[in-house]
Amino acid sequence: MRLAALFSGGKDSTYAALLAKRAGHEIAYLVTVRSANPDSWMWHTAAIELTELQAKAASIPLIVVKTAGKRENELDELKAVLAKLGVEGVVAGAVASKYQRDRIQKICDALKLKLVAPLWGKNAEQLLQEMLNEKFEIIFTAVAAAGLDESWLGRKLDKKGIGELVEINKKYGIHVSGEGGEYETAVLACPLFKGKIEIKTEPLWQGNSGVLKIIRAELSHA
């Protein structure tokens, strides 16, 4: 099928696009929603500007959809754009968020599109391990949950980090994949990309949460 992949530049949307491509689908577009609401219920906002370089690295056209991010209205702009793309389906990186999956499914149903959600229902710890096995380079771009402090901002995900997330899950109940907004990520390198995203960052911490500010970013083909 010819698909549009919802793409935040984070680990789940990137891995979902890769799996859909490997399943024989054509990823015609990457679609990034830029929400003006940093606390959006639907959309990842941390380091979202990196999607332009990531799309370039993937050699897939990027469609940017801007939204004010008002709850229950933040899908209207996406629906209008998807209706014009001439695709047969939509790829989503949802793992366990019924809130997100149901709303994307509603758009697909209205537009008579197929929802492709290759990560849905999978074990979160296993998914993270699969990404590492696939040579994904993943960094944390935002954290907002008990057990996750400033040291996680800009940290690269590795086996040790997966183990720590599992332990934090046991202690505080966070979702291991960050599906409840406990953390956000950005992918700097993976099999979907040619080259690697090189970045300079600054952690911004306030109270019990923080984001990673992107100061500079470039695509390296070395």
Protein Blocks (a to p, Z undefined) as FASTA:
>chain_A
ZZddddehiaklmmmmmmmmmnopacfbccddddfblkbfkbcfehklmmmmmmmmnopa
cdddddehighklmmmmmmmmmmnopabdcdfbfklmklmmmmmmmmmmnopacddfkgo
pafklmmmmmmmnopacddfbdcdehiafklgopacdfklmmmmmmmmmmnopafklpno
paccddfbdfkbgcjdddddddddehjaccdddfbdcddfZZ
